[in-house]
């Protein structure tokens, strides 16, 4: 019997596949089977597997400075360089960066920064955070409270109310529209609901609104055009900060440098990064805030004796060196520009499945996409639970493709940014087989309605 507790896993269905090695866009299991990596590991291995330049950088840094913490005034140049580099790339003016280890802890950091900042400026009552239904922001106690997916909240007794988490509509037109609403009418209604909630709660009590520009684990929801522009007008009117969670959408994933660029979000006040920041070669995350927010906290930290937050591995020198090298490769090799081209090719490939009897919607942007499976195509009737999505995922895996069932019965796609058009063709062929086998399963078991 294993001594492991597996993350985000049905404990009655563990150890179904054991991976041993990877190269480029492919991985192999312990039985020698090859798989095309259709989810970049877990939305993260942008440069694929086995990049020798990144590996050499990690080795060099380990030989130079294996570890050093950053508490109490200690620092090292590689962390400073990474913060400066990241600040120069992201769509924020004069950002200041805090490093962590995962997207979850980076979002935890932001919750604490929000409270610390508002206390410093004499507005401690501004502590509530607006998150959306069907959102994903991590699984630590605080980050899971932000997340709007039942599987991350059920049975954990999370302190959602104690943390001041409010919930507003998700921007998924396909699932959220009412009657014959147009996309514009849908956006106006849910943004109107957002403002009504703000007024009911009291704008003076709300610190921030958090959103993934395009969602990942909740089903790759691409908001209708104009959604974020209207949201930002409301937030600006009530002096509420916009917090962009770019853990999945950052660094070329959506067809542009960042998801905010793709979706038209202007100068967010806070941003969260992880995953592709290091192409997942070493764990690292980043929480970015405006410099004026940081400046307001300086005197308070001095009076307290220290800013009482940070992790043992905040700014770990090896992780910082790897992230710096990854960012260098992105820019030097024009990875974002190339991914924008292959991203259009992926979206074209996925669109061919719109007419499949099981497919209700195909959506995505760049090298991020989803196919939503439905029990009735005409009515858009969803399958109950996530078993059908899991079956389709298994059919893809059995045919040499690793993807992930998300949001019940949607299939998520997020290949490495280095994927080629030929490999995308290979992926689409495997998807076609998986969908047809899943359709046969549905027909045989009377699952269509």
C-alpha positions as CSV (number, residue, x, y, z in Angstrom):
1,X,0.0,0.0,0.0
2,X,1.3,3.4,-0.9
3,X,2.4,5.9,1.8
4,X,1.5,8.9,-0.5
5,X,-1.5,11.1,-0.2
6,X,-2.2,12.1,-3.8
7,X,-3.3,15.7,-4.7
8,X,-6.6,16.3,-6.4
9,X,-7.2,12.6,-6.8
10,X,-10.0,10.1,-6.1
11,X,-8.3,7.9,-3.4
12,X,-10.0,4.9,-4.9
13,X,-8.4,5.5,-8.3
14,X,-4.8,6.2,-7.5
15,X,-1.6,5.2,-9.5
16,X,-3.3,4.7,-12.8
17,X,-0.2,5.9,-14.8
18,X,3.4,6.2,-13.7
19,X,5.5,8.6,-15.8
20,X,9.2,8.1,-16.0
21,X,10.7,10.5,-18.5
22,X,9.9,13.4,-20.8
23,X,11.4,15.0,-23.9
24,X,10.0,18.0,-25.7
25,X,6.2,17.6,-26.0
26,X,6.2,13.9,-25.1
27,X,6.4,11.8,-21.9
28,X,6.8,8.1,-21.4
29,X,5.4,5.8,-18.7
30,X,7.1,2.9,-16.9
31,X,5.7,0.5,-19.5
32,X,7.3,2.4,-22.4
33,X,4.1,3.9,-23.7
34,X,4.6,7.4,-25.3
35,X,2.1,10.2,-24.7
36,X,1.7,13.6,-26.3
37,X,1.4,16.1,-23.5
38,X,-1.7,18.0,-24.2
39,X,-1.9,19.9,-20.9
40,X,1.7,21.0,-20.5
41,X,1.9,18.9,-17.4
42,X,-0.6,20.9,-15.4
43,X,-0.9,24.0,-17.5
44,X,2.8,24.8,-16.9
45,X,5.6,23.1,-18.9
46,X,5.8,25.9,-21.5
47,X,9.2,24.8,-22.9
48,X,8.3,21.1,-22.7
49,X,10.6,18.5,-21.1
50,X,14.3,18.2,-20.9
51,X,15.4,21.7,-22.0
52,X,19.2,21.4,-21.5
53,X,19.8,25.1,-21.3
54,X,17.4,25.4,-18.3
55,X,18.9,22.3,-16.6
56,X,22.4,23.7,-17.0
57,X,21.3,27.0,-15.5
58,X,19.9,25.2,-12.4
59,X,23.1,23.2,-12.1
60,X,25.3,26.3,-12.4
61,X,23.3,28.1,-9.7
62,X,23.4,25.1,-7.4
63,X,27.1,25.1,-7.6
64,X,27.3,28.8,-6.9
65,X,24.7,29.4,-4.2
66,X,22.4,26.4,-3.4
67,X,20.2,28.3,-1.0
68,X,19.8,31.5,0.9
69,X,16.8,33.0,2.6
70,X,15.7,36.6,2.2
71,X,14.6,37.4,5.8
72,X,16.0,40.3,7.8
73,X,17.7,42.2,5.0
74,X,19.5,39.3,3.4
75,X,19.4,39.2,-0.4
76,X,21.1,37.9,-3.5
77,X,21.4,39.3,-7.0
78,X,19.5,36.7,-8.9
79,X,16.3,37.5,-7.0
80,X,16.8,41.2,-7.6
81,X,17.4,40.5,-11.3
82,X,14.3,38.4,-11.6
83,X,12.1,40.9,-9.9
84,X,13.4,43.7,-12.2
85,X,13.0,41.5,-15.3
86,X,9.5,40.5,-14.4
87,X,8.5,44.0,-13.6
88,X,9.7,45.1,-17.0
89,X,7.6,42.5,-18.8
90,X,4.2,42.6,-17.1
91,X,1.4,45.1,-17.9
92,X,1.6,47.0,-14.7
93,X,3.3,50.4,-14.1
94,X,6.3,50.1,-11.7
95,X,5.4,46.8,-10.1
96,X,7.0,45.5,-6.9
97,X,7.3,41.7,-6.6
98,X,7.1,39.1,-3.8
99,X,8.2,35.6,-4.6
100,X,6.7,32.3,-3.3
101,X,6.5,28.7,-4.4
102,X,3.0,28.2,-5.9
103,X,0.1,30.0,-7.3
104,X,-1.9,29.2,-4.2
105,X,0.6,30.8,-1.8
106,X,1.0,33.8,-4.2
107,X,-2.7,34.4,-3.9
108,X,-2.4,34.0,-0.1
109,X,0.3,36.6,-0.1
110,X,-2.0,39.0,-2.0
111,X,-4.8,38.6,0.6
112,X,-2.3,39.6,3.3
113,X,-0.9,42.4,1.3
114,X,-4.4,43.8,0.8
115,X,-5.1,43.8,4.5
116,X,-1.7,45.2,5.4
117,X,-2.0,48.0,2.8
118,X,-5.5,49.1,3.8
119,X,-4.6,49.1,7.4
120,X,-1.5,51.2,6.6
121,X,-3.7,53.9,4.8
122,X,-6.3,53.9,7.6
123,X,-9.0,51.9,5.8
124,X,-8.9,48.5,7.6
125,X,-12.6,48.1,6.9
126,X,-11.7,47.4,3.2
127,X,-11.0,43.7,3.6
128,X,-13.7,42.0,1.5
129,X,-12.7,40.3,-1.8
130,X,-15.0,39.7,-4.7
131,X,-14.3,36.3,-6.5
132,X,-16.4,34.7,-9.2
133,X,-18.4,31.5,-9.4
134,X,-16.5,28.7,-11.2
135,X,-13.2,30.4,-10.5
136,X,-9.9,28.8,-9.5
137,X,-7.3,30.5,-7.4
138,X,-5.6,27.7,-5.5
139,X,-6.1,25.2,-2.7
140,X,-4.6,26.6,0.5
141,X,-7.1,27.5,3.1
142,X,-7.3,31.2,1.9
143,X,-6.8,30.5,-1.8
144,X,-9.4,27.7,-1.8
145,X,-11.8,30.1,-0.2
146,X,-11.4,32.4,-3.2
147,X,-11.9,29.4,-5.5
148,X,-15.4,28.9,-6.7
149,X,-15.4,25.2,-7.5
150,X,-17.3,22.8,-5.2
151,X,-14.6,20.1,-5.2
152,X,-12.1,22.5,-3.6
153,X,-14.6,23.6,-0.9
154,X,-16.8,20.6,-0.1
155,X,-15.9,18.9,3.3
156,X,-13.1,21.4,4.2
157,X,-15.2,23.8,6.2
158,X,-13.3,26.8,4.7
159,X,-13.5,30.2,6.4
160,X,-15.1,31.9,3.4
161,X,-17.2,34.3,5.4
162,X,-14.5,35.0,7.9
163,X,-12.1,36.0,5.1
164,X,-14.8,38.3,3.6
165,X,-15.0,36.4,0.3
166,X,-18.0,37.6,-1.8
167,X,-19.2,35.7,-4.9
168,X,-20.3,37.2,-8.3
169,X,-21.4,35.7,-11.6
170,X,-19.1,33.8,-13.9
171,X,-18.8,35.3,-17.4
172,X,-19.6,32.1,-19.3
173,X,-22.2,33.1,-21.9
174,X,-22.9,29.5,-23.0
175,X,-23.9,28.4,-19.5
176,X,-25.0,31.7,-18.0
177,X,-27.2,33.3,-20.6
178,X,-30.9,33.7,-19.8
179,X,-33.4,33.1,-22.6
180,X,-32.5,34.8,-25.8
181,X,-29.9,37.2,-24.2
182,X,-27.3,38.5,-26.6
183,X,-23.7,38.5,-25.3
184,X,-23.9,42.2,-24.7
185,X,-27.1,41.8,-22.7
186,X,-25.5,39.0,-20.7
187,X,-22.5,41.1,-19.9
188,X,-24.6,44.1,-18.9
189,X,-26.7,41.9,-16.6
190,X,-23.8,40.2,-14.8
191,X,-21.8,43.4,-14.5
192,X,-25.0,45.1,-13.2
193,X,-25.3,42.3,-10.6
194,X,-21.7,43.0,-9.6
195,X,-22.3,46.7,-9.0
196,X,-25.5,45.9,-7.1
197,X,-23.6,43.6,-4.8
198,X,-20.9,46.2,-4.2
199,X,-23.5,48.8,-3.3
200,X,-25.3,46.4,-1.0
201,X,-22.1,45.4,0.8
202,X,-20.7,48.9,0.9
203,X,-17.9,49.9,-1.5
204,X,-15.9,51.1,1.5
205,X,-15.7,47.5,2.8
206,X,-14.4,45.9,-0.5
207,X,-10.7,45.7,-1.2
208,X,-10.4,43.9,-4.5
209,X,-12.0,41.9,-7.3
210,X,-10.0,38.8,-8.4
211,X,-10.3,37.1,-11.8
212,X,-8.4,34.9,-14.2
213,X,-8.4,36.7,-17.5
214,X,-9.4,33.4,-19.1
215,X,-10.1,30.6,-16.6
216,X,-8.3,27.2,-16.6
217,X,-9.6,24.5,-14.2
218,X,-13.1,25.9,-14.3
219,X,-13.4,25.0,-18.0
220,X,-11.4,27.6,-20.0
221,X,-14.1,30.3,-19.9
222,X,-13.4,33.1,-22.4
223,X,-15.5,36.1,-21.4
224,X,-17.5,37.9,-24.0
225,X,-16.0,41.0,-25.6
226,X,-16.3,44.1,-23.4
227,X,-16.8,42.2,-20.2
228,X,-13.6,43.3,-18.5
229,X,-13.8,46.9,-19.7
230,X,-17.2,47.2,-18.1
231,X,-16.1,45.5,-14.9
232,X,-13.1,47.9,-14.6
233,X,-15.4,50.9,-15.0
234,X,-17.5,49.7,-12.0
235,X,-14.4,48.9,-9.9
236,X,-12.8,52.3,-10.7
237,X,-16.1,54.0,-9.8
238,X,-15.9,52.4,-6.3
239,X,-12.1,52.5,-5.8
240,X,-11.8,48.7,-5.8
241,X,-8.6,47.1,-7.0
242,X,-8.4,44.7,-9.9
243,X,-6.5,41.6,-9.1
244,X,-5.5,39.5,-12.2
245,X,-4.6,35.9,-11.5
246,X,-2.3,35.0,-14.4
247,X,-1.0,31.7,-13.0
248,X,-2.3,29.9,-16.1
249,X,-2.7,32.7,-18.7
250,X,0.7,34.4,-18.2
251,X,3.7,34.2,-20.5
252,X,2.3,33.6,-24.0
253,X,-0.4,31.1,-23.2
254,X,-3.4,33.0,-24.7
255,X,-1.8,34.3,-27.9
256,X,-0.3,37.4,-26.3
257,X,2.3,38.0,-23.6
258,X,-0.3,38.0,-20.8
259,X,-4.0,37.1,-20.5
260,X,-4.7,40.7,-19.6
261,X,-3.5,41.8,-23.0
262,X,-5.7,39.3,-24.7
263,X,-8.8,40.2,-22.8
264,X,-8.3,44.0,-22.7
265,X,-7.6,44.4,-18.9
266,X,-5.8,47.7,-18.4
267,X,-3.1,48.1,-15.8
268,X,-4.3,45.7,-13.1
269,X,-3.4,46.7,-9.5
270,X,-2.2,43.3,-8.5
271,X,-1.1,40.2,-10.5
272,X,-0.3,36.6,-9.6
273,X,2.1,34.4,-11.5
274,X,3.5,30.8,-11.3
275,X,3.6,27.8,-13.5
276,X,5.1,29.1,-16.8
277,X,7.2,31.6,-14.9
278,X,9.8,28.8,-14.7
279,X,8.2,26.4,-17.2
280,X,7.6,24.3,-14.1
281,X,11.2,23.2,-13.9
282,X,11.5,24.5,-10.3
283,X,8.5,25.7,-8.2
284,X,8.3,29.5,-8.0
285,X,5.5,32.1,-7.9
286,X,5.2,35.8,-7.9
287,X,2.8,38.4,-6.4
288,X,3.0,41.8,-8.0
289,X,1.5,45.0,-6.7
290,X,1.8,48.7,-7.7
291,X,4.8,50.5,-6.2
292,X,2.5,53.1,-4.5
293,X,0.8,50.2,-2.6
294,X,4.2,49.0,-1.4
295,X,5.4,52.5,-0.5
296,X,2.4,52.9,1.8
297,X,3.5,49.8,3.8
298,X,7.1,50.8,4.4
299,X,6.5,52.9,7.5
300,X,4.1,50.4,9.0
301,X,6.7,47.6,8.6
302,X,9.3,49.8,10.2
303,X,7.1,50.5,13.2
304,X,6.3,46.8,13.6
305,X,9.9,45.8,13.3
306,X,9.4,43.8,10.2
307,X,6.9,43.0,7.5
308,X,5.8,39.7,9.1
309,X,5.2,37.6,5.9
310,X,7.3,35.5,3.6
311,X,8.3,31.9,3.0
312,X,11.5,30.0,3.7
313,X,11.9,29.6,-0.1
314,X,10.8,33.1,-1.1
315,X,13.3,34.1,-3.8
316,X,15.1,30.7,-3.7
317,X,18.2,31.4,-5.8
318,X,18.0,28.3,-7.9
319,X,14.3,28.9,-8.7
320,X,15.1,32.5,-9.5
321,X,17.9,31.6,-11.8
322,X,15.8,29.1,-13.7
323,X,12.9,31.6,-14.1
324,X,15.4,34.2,-15.4
325,X,16.7,31.8,-17.9
326,X,13.2,30.7,-19.0
327,X,12.2,34.4,-19.5
328,X,15.3,34.9,-21.5
329,X,14.5,32.0,-23.7
330,X,10.9,33.2,-24.2
331,X,12.2,36.5,-25.5
332,X,15.3,35.4,-27.3
333,X,13.5,32.6,-29.2
334,X,10.3,34.6,-29.7
335,X,8.3,31.9,-28.0
336,X,5.2,34.1,-27.5
337,X,5.1,35.1,-31.1
338,X,5.5,31.5,-32.3
339,X,2.9,30.3,-29.8
340,X,0.4,32.9,-31.1
341,X,0.7,31.3,-34.6
342,X,0.4,27.7,-33.4
343,X,-2.4,28.9,-31.0
344,X,-4.5,30.0,-34.0
345,X,-3.8,26.6,-35.5
346,X,-4.9,24.8,-32.3
347,X,-8.1,26.8,-32.2
348,X,-8.8,26.0,-35.8
349,X,-8.2,22.3,-35.1
350,X,-10.5,22.3,-32.1
351,X,-13.2,24.0,-34.0
352,X,-13.6,21.0,-36.3
353,X,-15.3,19.2,-33.4
354,X,-18.2,21.7,-33.1
355,X,-20.4,19.5,-35.2
356,X,-19.6,16.3,-33.2
357,X,-22.8,14.9,-31.6
358,X,-21.3,15.1,-28.1
359,X,-19.9,18.6,-28.4
360,X,-21.9,21.6,-27.0
361,X,-19.2,24.3,-27.2
362,X,-15.6,24.7,-28.3
363,X,-13.8,27.7,-26.7
364,X,-10.3,29.0,-26.1
365,X,-7.6,31.5,-27.0
366,X,-4.1,30.8,-28.2
367,X,-2.7,27.5,-26.9
368,X,-5.5,27.2,-24.3
369,X,-8.8,25.6,-25.2
370,X,-11.7,23.4,-24.1
371,X,-14.3,21.1,-25.6
372,X,-17.5,20.9,-23.6
373,X,-19.4,17.6,-23.9
374,X,-23.2,17.5,-23.5
375,X,-25.9,14.9,-23.2
376,X,-28.1,16.8,-25.6
377,X,-26.5,18.9,-28.3
378,X,-29.6,20.9,-29.2
379,X,-30.5,21.8,-25.7
380,X,-27.0,22.0,-24.3
381,X,-27.9,19.6,-21.5
382,X,-24.8,18.9,-19.4
383,X,-23.9,15.4,-18.1
384,X,-24.4,14.9,-14.4
385,X,-21.2,14.9,-12.4
386,X,-17.8,14.5,-14.0
387,X,-17.7,10.8,-14.9
388,X,-18.3,11.3,-18.6
389,X,-15.5,13.8,-18.8
390,X,-13.2,11.4,-17.0
391,X,-14.2,8.6,-19.4
392,X,-13.2,10.8,-22.4
393,X,-10.0,11.8,-20.7
394,X,-9.2,8.0,-20.3
395,X,-10.0,7.3,-23.9
396,X,-7.5,10.0,-24.9
397,X,-4.9,8.6,-22.6
398,X,-5.4,5.1,-23.9
399,X,-4.7,6.6,-27.3
400,X,-1.5,8.3,-26.3
401,X,-2.8,11.8,-25.4
402,X,-2.7,13.4,-22.0
403,X,-5.5,16.0,-21.4
404,X,-7.7,16.8,-18.5
405,X,-11.4,16.8,-17.8
406,X,-12.4,20.1,-16.1
407,X,-15.6,21.6,-14.9
408,X,-17.4,18.3,-15.1
409,X,-17.5,17.2,-18.8
410,X,-15.2,19.7,-20.5
411,X,-11.9,18.6,-21.9
412,X,-9.0,21.1,-21.3
413,X,-6.1,21.6,-23.8
414,X,-2.9,23.4,-22.9
415,X,0.1,22.0,-24.7
416,X,3.6,23.3,-24.3
417,X,4.3,26.5,-26.1
418,X,6.9,24.8,-28.2
419,X,4.4,22.4,-29.8
420,X,4.4,22.2,-33.7
421,X,1.6,22.2,-36.1
422,X,2.4,18.6,-37.0
423,X,2.0,17.7,-33.3
424,X,-1.2,19.6,-33.1
425,X,-2.5,17.5,-36.0
426,X,-1.4,14.4,-34.1
427,X,-3.3,15.7,-31.1
428,X,-6.5,16.4,-33.1
429,X,-6.4,12.9,-34.5
430,X,-6.2,11.4,-31.0
431,X,-9.0,13.7,-29.8
432,X,-11.3,12.5,-32.7
433,X,-10.8,8.9,-31.7
434,X,-11.4,9.7,-28.0
435,X,-14.7,11.6,-28.8
436,X,-16.0,8.8,-31.0
437,X,-15.2,6.1,-28.4
438,X,-16.9,8.3,-25.8
439,X,-20.0,8.7,-28.0
440,X,-20.2,4.9,-28.4
441,X,-20.0,4.6,-24.6
442,X,-22.8,7.1,-24.2
443,X,-25.0,5.3,-26.8
444,X,-24.4,1.9,-25.3
445,X,-25.2,3.0,-21.8
446,X,-28.1,5.3,-22.7
447,X,-26.4,8.5,-21.4
448,X,-27.7,10.8,-24.2
449,X,-31.0,12.5,-23.5
